[in-house]
């Protein structure tokens, strides 16, 4: 009971109504005291006989004033305190995250206006929080769908936000972290991946966007990093990282392609121009010399014609404008035909050309016979040009089963000088040159043969592989599917 009295009395005294009630009671008591001080003496003198009755009336009036003030306090409690308690309760709900809370007060006085303002404020706050949540979800969806890695760091270098590609990149780079800036491993910004550490320091110090490329092992990455600022102070940085290894490789191949095309075309043009000028100036003295110069001009014009035709073939293949005439083909017949075609040429070069084929047909259900013959012709021509006299070239074929699928496997194996291991991954690129031992000979290759071969085999949904040992020879392996594939 004491606790209840203390709690009830404490709440009353600390409430607005309690303070107002106490003020009224104090005013009533003050008025009664003043009246008592000035009137009691007058009552004792003027009302000698009715002193007691008048004092009783005075006390009754005091009690009635106390009761009226108490009633007035409870009236204020219902009119003022209850709406204020509702506002307080609603504010507590909003502070706990319930932004849909509203106060139901219909009065038109100041408290009603306060309630309307409160409801409007909570409505605007709810809308703002909803918009912020929507924007956050929208940003999260964009980050998740991005193929680029996005990583956000705070001012101490801690990762505070990342998308799935960024998380994978952090995990991948953590394995090679010790190969970058070992002297800062346990120092400042130790949590920033090594490839990004210098860029992160620059962005924080200079407060400007930075973009450059970094190479991590065999991959090239494009890094764009921007500072995160608040009131002009950098509080971190966000990095967008993209794997540009393929673009870097293609750019290198493009530069090499332009250089090689220029070289391939410039040489025959120079010879055509020089020999033509010799003929025009009558420098040639004998008919034999004149015939020799004309023959060189003719050979170089043929080589330029082959170069242009190969260019057109490559352009048509890469644009998808070449339609294959697919039909059932026995690859043994193609190999035998190509073998006969190169047999005389091989004997002239003192090279043994051997064909090892099985008795059963090497049939594929869908292949372009002319294109497959072009592939075998290019491979054999390449092998003969790079195989020295006294060595041999072997063509073989067999049926193969790989992962439950039927293939025809063809091999062209030579005993030439071989290809360096670092050049093997690039030999199917246009105009790519391996070592000097495999340079173009007198036959005048265009440098596009293997690129065309790779393209034709790819169009047949097959694969071509190369295995070479420097100084011992090279083997090209063709895998063509037996069944037609879409």
C-alpha positions as CSV (number, residue, x, y, z in Angstrom):
1,X,0.0,0.0,0.0
2,X,2.8,2.4,0.9
3,X,4.5,1.6,-2.4
4,X,1.3,2.2,-4.3
5,X,0.7,5.5,-2.5
6,X,4.2,6.6,-3.1
7,X,4.1,5.6,-6.8
8,X,0.7,7.3,-7.3
9,X,1.7,10.4,-5.5
10,X,5.0,10.6,-7.3
11,X,3.4,10.3,-10.7
12,X,0.8,12.9,-9.8
13,X,3.3,15.4,-8.6
14,X,5.5,14.9,-11.7
15,X,2.6,15.2,-14.1
16,X,1.4,18.4,-15.7
17,X,-2.0,18.1,-14.0
18,X,-0.4,17.4,-10.6
19,X,1.7,20.5,-10.9
20,X,-1.3,22.5,-12.0
21,X,-3.4,21.1,-9.1
22,X,-0.7,21.9,-6.6
23,X,-0.5,25.4,-7.9
24,X,-4.3,25.9,-7.5
25,X,-4.2,24.4,-4.0
26,X,-1.4,26.7,-3.1
27,X,-3.4,29.7,-4.4
28,X,-6.5,28.6,-2.5
29,X,-4.5,28.2,0.7
30,X,-2.8,31.5,0.2
31,X,-6.2,33.3,-0.3
32,X,-7.6,31.6,2.8
33,X,-4.6,32.5,4.8
34,X,-4.8,36.2,3.7
35,X,-8.5,36.2,4.4
36,X,-7.9,34.6,7.8
37,X,-5.2,37.1,8.8
38,X,-7.4,40.2,8.0
39,X,-10.9,38.8,8.7
40,X,-10.5,36.8,11.9
41,X,-9.7,39.9,13.9
42,X,-12.7,41.7,12.3
43,X,-14.9,38.7,13.1
44,X,-13.8,38.6,16.7
45,X,-14.8,42.3,17.0
46,X,-17.8,42.7,14.8
47,X,-19.4,39.3,15.3
48,X,-19.0,38.5,19.0
49,X,-22.0,36.3,19.2
50,X,-21.6,34.5,15.9
51,X,-17.9,34.0,15.9
52,X,-18.2,30.3,16.0
53,X,-20.7,30.0,13.1
54,X,-18.7,32.3,10.9
55,X,-15.5,30.4,11.5
56,X,-17.4,27.2,10.7
57,X,-18.6,28.8,7.5
58,X,-15.0,29.9,6.8
59,X,-13.8,26.3,7.3
60,X,-16.6,24.9,5.1
61,X,-15.7,27.3,2.3
62,X,-12.0,26.2,2.6
63,X,-13.1,22.6,2.3
64,X,-15.4,23.3,-0.6
65,X,-12.5,25.2,-2.4
66,X,-10.2,22.2,-1.9
67,X,-12.9,19.8,-3.3
68,X,-13.5,22.1,-6.2
69,X,-9.8,22.4,-7.0
70,X,-9.5,18.6,-6.8
71,X,-12.5,18.1,-9.1
72,X,-10.9,20.7,-11.5
73,X,-7.6,18.7,-11.4
74,X,-9.4,15.5,-12.4
75,X,-11.2,17.4,-15.1
76,X,-7.9,18.7,-16.5
77,X,-6.6,15.2,-16.2
78,X,-9.2,13.9,-18.6
79,X,-8.9,16.9,-21.0
80,X,-5.1,17.5,-20.9
81,X,-3.2,14.6,-19.3
82,X,-4.9,11.8,-21.3
83,X,-4.1,13.2,-24.7
84,X,-0.6,14.0,-23.6
85,X,-0.2,10.4,-22.4
86,X,-1.4,9.2,-25.8
87,X,1.1,11.4,-27.5
88,X,3.9,10.1,-25.2
89,X,2.8,6.4,-25.9
90,X,2.8,7.1,-29.6
91,X,6.2,8.7,-29.5
92,X,7.6,5.6,-27.6
93,X,6.1,3.4,-30.3
94,X,7.8,5.4,-33.0
95,X,11.1,5.4,-31.2
96,X,10.9,1.5,-31.3
97,X,10.4,1.5,-35.0
98,X,6.6,1.4,-35.4
99,X,6.2,4.3,-37.8
100,X,2.6,3.6,-38.5
101,X,1.4,4.7,-35.0
102,X,-1.2,7.5,-35.1
103,X,-2.9,9.5,-32.2
104,X,-6.7,9.5,-32.3
105,X,-7.6,13.0,-30.8
106,X,-10.5,14.8,-32.3
107,X,-10.5,18.1,-30.3
108,X,-9.9,21.4,-32.0
109,X,-7.9,23.0,-29.3
110,X,-4.1,23.3,-29.2
111,X,-3.7,19.6,-28.1
112,X,-5.8,18.6,-31.1
113,X,-3.6,20.7,-33.4
114,X,-0.6,19.1,-31.8
115,X,-2.0,15.7,-32.4
116,X,-2.7,16.5,-36.1
117,X,0.8,17.8,-36.5
118,X,2.2,14.7,-34.8
119,X,0.2,12.4,-37.1
120,X,1.4,14.4,-40.1
121,X,5.0,14.1,-38.9
122,X,4.7,10.4,-38.4
123,X,3.2,10.0,-41.8
124,X,6.0,11.9,-43.4
125,X,8.5,9.9,-41.4
126,X,6.9,6.6,-42.4
127,X,7.0,7.6,-46.0
128,X,10.6,8.7,-45.7
129,X,11.7,5.5,-44.0
130,X,9.7,3.5,-46.7
131,X,11.5,5.4,-49.5
132,X,14.9,4.9,-47.9
133,X,14.2,1.2,-47.5
134,X,13.0,1.0,-51.1
135,X,16.2,2.8,-52.3
136,X,18.3,0.5,-50.1
137,X,16.7,-2.6,-51.6
138,X,17.0,-1.1,-55.1
139,X,20.7,-0.4,-54.5
140,X,21.2,-3.9,-53.1
141,X,19.5,-5.5,-56.1
142,X,21.8,-3.4,-58.4
143,X,24.9,-4.5,-56.5
144,X,23.9,-8.1,-56.6
145,X,23.2,-8.1,-60.3
146,X,26.4,-6.3,-61.2
147,X,29.1,-8.5,-62.9
148,X,31.8,-6.1,-61.6
149,X,33.1,-6.4,-58.1
150,X,32.1,-3.6,-55.8
151,X,33.9,-3.1,-52.5
152,X,33.4,-0.3,-50.0
153,X,36.0,0.5,-47.3
154,X,35.8,2.8,-44.3
155,X,38.6,5.3,-43.4
156,X,40.5,2.5,-41.5
157,X,40.4,0.2,-44.5
158,X,37.7,-2.1,-43.1
159,X,35.3,-3.7,-45.6
160,X,31.8,-2.4,-44.9
161,X,29.9,-3.4,-48.0
162,X,30.5,-5.7,-51.0
163,X,28.5,-7.6,-53.6
164,X,28.9,-11.3,-54.4
165,X,31.6,-10.8,-57.1
166,X,33.5,-8.5,-54.7
167,X,33.2,-11.1,-51.9
168,X,34.6,-13.8,-54.3
169,X,37.4,-11.5,-55.4
170,X,38.4,-10.7,-51.8
171,X,38.5,-14.5,-51.0
172,X,40.6,-15.1,-54.1
173,X,43.1,-12.3,-53.4
174,X,43.4,-13.4,-49.8
175,X,45.4,-16.4,-51.0
176,X,48.0,-14.2,-52.7
177,X,48.0,-11.3,-50.2
178,X,51.6,-12.0,-49.0
179,X,53.0,-11.4,-52.4
180,X,51.9,-7.7,-52.2
181,X,53.6,-5.1,-49.9
182,X,54.9,-7.4,-47.2
183,X,56.2,-4.4,-45.3
184,X,52.6,-3.2,-44.7
185,X,51.1,-6.6,-43.9
186,X,50.5,-5.8,-40.3
187,X,50.6,-2.0,-40.6
188,X,48.2,0.6,-41.8
189,X,45.2,-0.5,-43.9
190,X,46.2,-4.1,-43.5
191,X,42.6,-5.2,-44.3
192,X,42.7,-3.7,-47.7
193,X,43.8,-6.2,-50.4
194,X,47.4,-5.7,-51.5
195,X,46.5,-4.8,-55.2
196,X,44.2,-2.0,-53.9
197,X,46.3,-0.7,-51.0
198,X,48.3,2.0,-52.9
199,X,45.2,3.2,-54.7
200,X,43.2,3.4,-51.4
201,X,45.9,5.5,-49.8
202,X,46.0,7.8,-52.8
203,X,42.2,8.3,-52.8
204,X,42.1,9.0,-49.1
205,X,45.0,11.5,-49.2
206,X,44.0,13.3,-52.4
207,X,40.3,13.0,-52.2
208,X,39.7,12.4,-55.9
209,X,38.7,9.6,-58.2
210,X,41.4,7.2,-59.4
211,X,41.3,4.7,-62.2
212,X,44.1,2.3,-63.4
213,X,44.9,-1.3,-64.1
214,X,46.6,-3.9,-61.9
215,X,47.9,-7.3,-62.8
216,X,47.4,-10.1,-60.4
217,X,49.2,-13.2,-61.6
218,X,47.9,-13.9,-65.1
219,X,44.8,-11.6,-64.8
220,X,44.5,-7.9,-65.5
221,X,42.0,-5.9,-63.5
222,X,40.5,-2.5,-64.1
223,X,40.2,-0.6,-60.8
224,X,38.1,2.6,-60.4
225,X,38.0,4.0,-56.9
226,X,36.2,7.1,-55.6
227,X,36.2,8.7,-52.1
228,X,33.2,8.7,-49.8
229,X,33.0,12.2,-48.3
230,X,31.0,13.8,-45.5
231,X,31.3,17.6,-45.1
232,X,34.5,17.5,-47.2
233,X,36.1,14.8,-45.0
234,X,36.9,11.4,-46.6
235,X,35.2,8.7,-44.6
236,X,36.2,5.8,-46.9
237,X,36.3,4.8,-50.5
238,X,34.3,2.6,-52.9
239,X,36.1,0.5,-55.6
240,X,34.6,-1.0,-58.7
241,X,36.8,-3.8,-60.1
242,X,36.4,-5.5,-63.5
243,X,38.4,-8.4,-65.0
244,X,39.7,-7.0,-68.3
245,X,42.1,-9.9,-69.0
246,X,40.2,-10.8,-72.2
247,X,40.0,-7.2,-73.4
248,X,43.7,-6.7,-72.7
249,X,44.5,-9.9,-74.6
250,X,42.2,-8.8,-77.5
251,X,43.8,-5.3,-77.6
252,X,47.3,-6.9,-77.8
253,X,46.1,-9.2,-80.6
254,X,44.6,-6.3,-82.4
255,X,47.8,-4.4,-82.3
256,X,49.7,-7.4,-83.4
257,X,47.2,-8.1,-86.1
258,X,47.5,-4.6,-87.6
259,X,51.3,-4.8,-87.4
260,X,51.4,-8.2,-89.1
261,X,48.9,-7.3,-91.8
262,X,51.0,-4.2,-92.6
263,X,54.1,-6.4,-92.8
264,X,52.4,-9.1,-94.9
265,X,51.1,-6.6,-97.4
266,X,54.0,-4.3,-97.5
267,X,56.6,-7.0,-98.5
268,X,54.8,-8.2,-101.7
269,X,53.8,-4.6,-102.6
270,X,57.5,-3.5,-102.3
271,X,58.6,-6.4,-104.5
272,X,55.9,-5.7,-107.0
273,X,56.8,-2.0,-107.1
274,X,60.5,-2.6,-107.3
275,X,60.4,-5.2,-110.1
276,X,57.8,-3.3,-112.1
277,X,60.1,-0.2,-112.0
278,X,63.0,-2.4,-113.1
279,X,61.0,-3.5,-116.1
280,X,59.7,0.0,-116.9
281,X,63.3,1.4,-116.8
282,X,64.6,-1.4,-119.0
283,X,67.2,-2.3,-116.5
284,X,66.9,-6.0,-117.4
285,X,69.4,-6.9,-120.1
286,X,68.4,-10.4,-121.1
287,X,65.0,-12.1,-121.7
288,X,65.8,-14.7,-119.0
289,X,66.2,-11.9,-116.4
290,X,63.0,-10.3,-117.7
291,X,61.1,-13.6,-117.4
292,X,62.5,-14.1,-113.9
293,X,61.2,-10.7,-112.8
294,X,57.8,-11.3,-114.3
295,X,57.7,-14.6,-112.5
296,X,58.4,-13.0,-109.2
297,X,55.7,-10.4,-109.8
298,X,53.3,-13.1,-110.7
299,X,54.1,-15.2,-107.6
300,X,53.7,-12.2,-105.3
301,X,50.4,-11.2,-106.9
302,X,49.2,-14.8,-106.3
303,X,50.3,-14.6,-102.7
304,X,48.4,-11.3,-102.2
305,X,45.4,-12.9,-103.8
306,X,45.6,-15.8,-101.3
307,X,46.0,-13.3,-98.5
308,X,42.9,-11.4,-99.6
309,X,40.9,-14.6,-100.0
310,X,41.9,-15.8,-96.6
311,X,40.9,-12.4,-95.2
312,X,37.5,-12.7,-96.8
313,X,37.1,-16.3,-95.5
314,X,37.9,-15.2,-92.0
315,X,35.6,-12.2,-92.1
316,X,32.7,-14.4,-93.5
317,X,33.3,-17.1,-90.8
318,X,33.4,-14.6,-87.9
319,X,30.3,-12.8,-89.2
320,X,28.4,-16.2,-89.5
321,X,27.8,-15.8,-93.2
322,X,29.3,-19.1,-94.2
323,X,26.7,-21.9,-94.5
324,X,28.1,-25.4,-94.1
325,X,26.8,-28.1,-96.5
326,X,26.4,-30.7,-93.8
327,X,26.0,-34.3,-94.9
328,X,27.2,-37.8,-94.0
329,X,30.9,-38.0,-94.7
330,X,33.5,-40.8,-94.4
331,X,36.5,-38.9,-93.2
332,X,38.8,-41.8,-94.5
333,X,38.1,-40.7,-98.0
334,X,39.0,-37.1,-97.3
335,X,42.3,-38.1,-95.6
336,X,43.2,-40.5,-98.5
337,X,42.5,-37.7,-101.1
338,X,44.6,-35.2,-99.2
339,X,47.3,-37.8,-98.7
340,X,47.5,-38.5,-102.5
341,X,47.5,-34.7,-103.3
342,X,50.6,-34.1,-101.1
343,X,52.4,-37.4,-101.8
344,X,54.5,-36.0,-104.7
345,X,55.3,-32.8,-102.9
346,X,56.5,-34.8,-99.9
347,X,58.8,-37.0,-102.1
348,X,60.3,-33.8,-103.6
349,X,61.2,-32.6,-100.1
350,X,62.4,-36.1,-99.0
351,X,59.7,-36.3,-96.4
352,X,57.9,-39.5,-95.6
353,X,54.1,-39.0,-95.6
354,X,52.3,-41.9,-93.9
355,X,48.5,-42.5,-93.6
356,X,47.4,-44.8,-90.8
357,X,43.6,-45.4,-91.2
358,X,41.4,-48.2,-89.8
359,X,39.5,-50.7,-92.0
360,X,36.0,-49.5,-90.8
361,X,34.6,-46.2,-92.0
362,X,35.2,-43.0,-90.0
363,X,31.7,-41.6,-90.6
364,X,30.2,-38.4,-89.2
365,X,26.6,-37.6,-89.7
366,X,27.0,-33.9,-90.4
367,X,30.1,-32.4,-91.9
368,X,31.0,-30.1,-94.9
369,X,33.4,-32.2,-97.0
370,X,35.0,-29.3,-98.7
371,X,35.7,-27.5,-95.5
372,X,37.1,-30.6,-93.8
373,X,39.4,-31.1,-96.8
374,X,40.5,-27.5,-96.5
375,X,41.4,-28.1,-92.8
376,X,43.5,-31.2,-93.7
377,X,45.1,-29.4,-96.6
378,X,46.2,-26.5,-94.3
379,X,47.5,-28.8,-91.6
380,X,49.5,-30.9,-94.1
381,X,50.8,-27.9,-95.9
382,X,51.9,-26.4,-92.5
383,X,53.6,-29.7,-91.5
384,X,55.5,-30.1,-94.8
385,X,56.8,-26.5,-94.7
386,X,58.2,-27.1,-91.2
387,X,59.5,-30.7,-91.5
388,X,63.1,-31.0,-92.6
389,X,64.2,-33.6,-95.2
390,X,64.6,-37.2,-93.9
391,X,61.8,-36.8,-91.4
392,X,58.2,-38.1,-91.5
393,X,54.6,-36.9,-91.3
394,X,51.9,-39.3,-90.0
395,X,48.1,-38.9,-90.6
396,X,45.9,-41.2,-88.4
397,X,42.3,-41.6,-87.6
398,X,40.1,-43.6,-85.2
399,X,36.8,-43.7,-83.5
400,X,36.7,-42.3,-79.9
401,X,34.2,-42.2,-77.1
402,X,34.5,-39.2,-74.8
403,X,32.0,-38.7,-71.9
404,X,29.6,-41.1,-73.6
405,X,29.6,-39.2,-76.9
406,X,31.0,-40.5,-80.2
407,X,33.8,-38.6,-82.0
408,X,36.1,-39.2,-84.9
409,X,39.7,-38.4,-83.9
410,X,42.2,-37.3,-86.6
411,X,45.9,-36.6,-86.0
412,X,48.5,-34.9,-88.1
413,X,51.9,-35.6,-86.5
414,X,55.2,-34.2,-87.9
415,X,58.9,-34.5,-86.8
416,X,59.7,-30.8,-87.3
417,X,61.3,-28.3,-85.0
418,X,58.3,-28.0,-82.7
419,X,56.8,-24.9,-81.1
420,X,58.0,-23.3,-77.9
421,X,55.6,-23.9,-75.0
422,X,54.9,-20.2,-74.4
423,X,53.8,-19.8,-78.0
424,X,51.4,-22.9,-78.1
425,X,48.3,-21.0,-76.7
426,X,48.5,-18.4,-79.4
427,X,49.2,-20.3,-82.6
428,X,45.6,-20.2,-83.7
429,X,45.6,-16.4,-83.6
430,X,45.8,-14.6,-86.9
431,X,49.3,-13.9,-88.1
432,X,50.8,-15.1,-84.9
433,X,54.5,-16.1,-85.4
434,X,56.2,-18.7,-83.2
435,X,59.9,-19.1,-83.2
436,X,62.1,-18.3,-86.2
437,X,62.4,-22.0,-87.0
438,X,58.7,-22.0,-88.1
439,X,58.9,-18.9,-90.4
440,X,57.2,-18.8,-93.7
441,X,59.2,-20.6,-96.4
442,X,59.2,-20.3,-100.1
443,X,55.7,-21.5,-100.3
444,X,54.5,-18.1,-99.0
445,X,52.0,-18.9,-96.3
446,X,49.6,-16.1,-95.4
447,X,49.6,-16.6,-91.6
448,X,45.9,-17.2,-91.5
449,X,45.8,-21.0,-92.1
450,X,45.5,-22.2,-88.5
451,X,43.0,-19.4,-87.6
452,X,40.8,-20.7,-90.5
453,X,41.3,-24.3,-89.3
454,X,40.2,-23.4,-85.8
455,X,37.1,-21.5,-87.1
456,X,36.0,-24.4,-89.3
457,X,36.3,-27.0,-86.6
458,X,34.4,-24.8,-84.1
459,X,31.6,-24.4,-86.7
460,X,31.4,-28.2,-86.7
461,X,31.1,-28.2,-82.9
462,X,34.4,-30.0,-82.7
463,X,37.7,-29.2,-81.0
464,X,41.3,-28.9,-82.2
465,X,44.3,-29.4,-79.9
466,X,48.0,-29.0,-80.3
467,X,50.8,-30.9,-78.6
468,X,54.4,-29.8,-79.4
469,X,57.8,-30.5,-78.0
470,X,60.5,-28.1,-79.1
471,X,63.0,-29.9,-81.3
472,X,60.9,-33.1,-81.7
473,X,57.8,-32.2,-83.5
474,X,54.1,-31.2,-83.3
475,X,50.9,-33.1,-83.3
476,X,47.5,-31.5,-84.2
477,X,44.5,-33.5,-82.9
478,X,41.0,-33.0,-84.4
479,X,37.8,-34.1,-82.6
480,X,34.7,-34.1,-84.8
481,X,31.3,-35.3,-83.3
482,X,29.7,-38.2,-85.0
483,X,26.1,-37.0,-84.4
484,X,24.8,-33.6,-85.7
485,X,24.7,-31.0,-82.9
486,X,22.6,-27.8,-82.8
